[in-house]
Amino acid sequence: MDEITVFEVLPKRDRQSLDLYLSKLPNRNRQRVVTMDMWRPYRESILQHLPQAIIVIEKFHFVRMAAQSMESVRKKIRLELDRSSRVKLKNDRSFF
């Protein structure tokens, strides 16, 4: 990889704006990788206009969703424990 650069930030965050932008992108068939968050309309637009590009989910959103999922499972398991076990685990959110 020669360069890591923010290529463009669009003024609006909607599917129509992205479709219009991508349809006018010069040399779009040469675009190899797209980094994005996990908003479904972004993915759909990329697949439509840049089908050859590899989609990479940015780390922040991936880690945030994983943490939210782990917290949800932790709370569910905690509810199934007896009172004394719940008290022992109160405020314990660390794996280490």
Backbone torsions as a table, in degrees:
resi	resn	phi	psi	omega
1	MET	NA	125.3	-176.7
2	ASP	-82.0	-34.6	-169.7
3	GLU	-154.1	140.5	173.9
4	ILE	-116.6	114.1	-172.6
5	THR	-143.4	143.7	168.6
6	VAL	-74.7	119.7	-173.1
7	PHE	-82.2	-45.4	-176.9
8	GLU	-164.2	146.9	171.7
9	VAL	-122.3	118.6	-177.3
10	LEU	-81.8	151.0	-178.4
11	PRO	-69.3	-25.8	179.6
12	LYS	-120.4	152.5	178.4
13	ARG	-113.3	73.7	177.1
14	ASP	-143.9	161.5	-175.0
15	ARG	-62.2	-41.8	-178.3
16	GLN	-61.2	-43.9	179.6
17	SER	-63.0	-42.4	-179.9
18	LEU	-67.6	-41.9	177.5
19	ASP	-59.7	-45.1	179.9
20	LEU	-62.6	-46.0	-179.7
21	TYR	-60.9	-49.6	-177.3
22	LEU	-66.5	-34.4	-179.8
23	SER	-67.0	-24.4	-179.9
24	LYS	-100.4	0.7	-177.9
25	LEU	-66.4	122.3	179.3
26	PRO	-69.4	144.5	178.5
27	ASN	54.5	35.9	-176.7
28	ARG	-63.8	-21.6	177.5
29	ASN	-70.1	-12.0	178.9
30	ARG	-94.1	-7.6	-179.3
31	GLN	-68.3	120.8	-175.2
32	ARG	-99.1	-34.5	-175.2
33	VAL	-137.6	140.0	174.9
34	VAL	-127.5	128.1	176.4
35	THR	-105.1	133.7	-175.0
36	MET	-156.0	169.9	171.9
37	ASP	-83.5	-172.4	-171.4
38	MET	-98.0	24.9	178.5
39	TRP	-72.4	120.3	-173.1
40	ARG	-53.8	-43.6	178.7
41	PRO	-58.9	-32.1	175.0
42	TYR	-61.8	-48.4	-178.6
43	ARG	-59.4	-46.2	-179.2
44	GLU	-61.5	-41.6	179.5
45	SER	-66.7	-42.2	178.4
46	ILE	-62.7	-45.4	179.8
47	LEU	-61.8	-34.7	-179.8
48	GLN	-73.7	-46.0	-171.7
49	HIS	-96.4	-25.5	-179.1
50	LEU	-131.2	60.9	-173.3
51	PRO	-62.4	-22.3	179.8
52	GLN	-81.7	-14.8	-174.8
53	ALA	-77.5	142.2	173.3
54	ILE	-83.8	130.0	179.4
55	ILE	-94.2	126.4	178.0
56	VAL	-117.0	125.0	177.8
57	ILE	-81.3	130.7	-178.6
58	GLU	-66.6	147.5	-172.5
59	LYS	-57.9	-44.0	-176.1
60	PHE	-54.1	-51.6	-177.2
61	HIS	-69.1	-35.9	177.8
62	PHE	-63.8	-48.4	-178.7
63	VAL	-65.5	-39.6	179.1
64	ARG	-61.7	-44.8	179.5
65	MET	-66.3	-39.3	178.1
66	ALA	-63.2	-43.2	179.6
67	ALA	-64.3	-41.4	178.0
68	GLN	-63.4	-39.6	178.9
69	SER	-66.0	-43.5	178.4
70	MET	-62.9	-40.5	178.9
71	GLU	-63.6	-39.6	178.6
72	SER	-63.5	-44.1	178.5
73	VAL	-65.7	-42.3	179.5
74	ARG	-58.8	-44.5	-179.5
75	LYS	-66.2	-39.3	179.3
76	LYS	-64.1	-45.4	179.1
77	ILE	-63.5	-41.6	-179.1
78	ARG	-59.6	-38.6	179.8
79	LEU	-64.7	-25.2	-178.2
80	GLU	-85.4	-8.3	-177.8
81	LEU	-84.5	158.5	174.4
82	ASP	-74.2	169.2	-173.6
83	ARG	-57.8	-44.9	-176.4
84	SER	-67.4	-37.2	177.1
85	SER	-67.7	-38.0	177.9
86	ARG	-63.9	-40.7	179.9
87	VAL	-63.3	-41.2	178.4
88	LYS	-60.9	-36.5	-177.0
89	LEU	-91.4	-1.3	-177.9
90	LYS	-54.8	131.3	179.8
91	ASN	65.2	10.6	178.3
92	ASP	-91.7	104.1	-179.0
93	ARG	-119.5	12.3	-176.1
94	SER	-106.1	146.1	176.9
95	PHE	-87.3	-14.0	-173.7
96	PHE	-108.4	NA	NA
